[in-house]
């Protein structure tokens, strides 16, 4: 009987250790903020631009004027683009799903132009910036609610050439 108790305790103790090991939190690196090797993004790379500067500016409903947050993001973009003068960009204009296709193409074109003009005013050469209007054709989020619509009213600055590889 004493041997059975000792054997039972040993098995129970092993089971507890296994359970604790299975519940331990894995230390996974943040792949958005680094290159997957635990290092920061390469300076001048698309990865650095997205994670450290920000590539998206959001707009209010039916608006193409910049919010204070949007202006701050664009100031950071302009500073980064002035530092890396070989980089070419395209500003993509987007709109939420409400409204006609034609209206949303027009609104997203105005948003892209507003973004482009702000970057030019901040010292980025105009020949480095192209624009395209997608309207509601490329949503960032899909649902029939404000939480999704607000993510779709945006411009995204996409690096087209000249960035260093991450």
C-alpha positions, 0 to 999 in steps of 0.5 A: 500500500505504501508503495502504491501511494509513493508511485501515485505521488510521483505520477501526480507530481509529474502531471503537475509539472507537465501541466505547468509547462503547458500553461507557460506563456511563450515569448514570441517576438513582435514581428510588426516592430522588428524584422523577425530576428529581434532587431529593429527594422532597417533604417530607410526600409518599408518596414521602418516606414510602416512601424515607426512612422505610420503609413495610414491617415484617417478621415472623418465622414464625407471629409477630405480635410486632415485631422490633427492626428492625420497632420502629425502622421504626415509630418512624420512621413515628410521628415522620413521622406526628406531623409530618404530622398530616393524613395518614391511613393504612391498615396492611395485614397480610400472611402467607406462603402456608403455612397455611390461608386462615383462619389467615393472615387471622387472623395478618395481622389480628394483625400489622396490629393490633400495628402499629397499637397500636405507632403509637398508643403512639408518639403517632399518633392512633388515628382516623388509622389503619385496618387490613386483613388480606389473609392470603396473598392479596397476596404481595410475592414468589412462590416456594416458598422461605424467601427469598420467604416472609420477604418476605410476612410483613409489614405495609405502611403505606399513605397513604390521604389527606393527603400532599403530592403528589410 
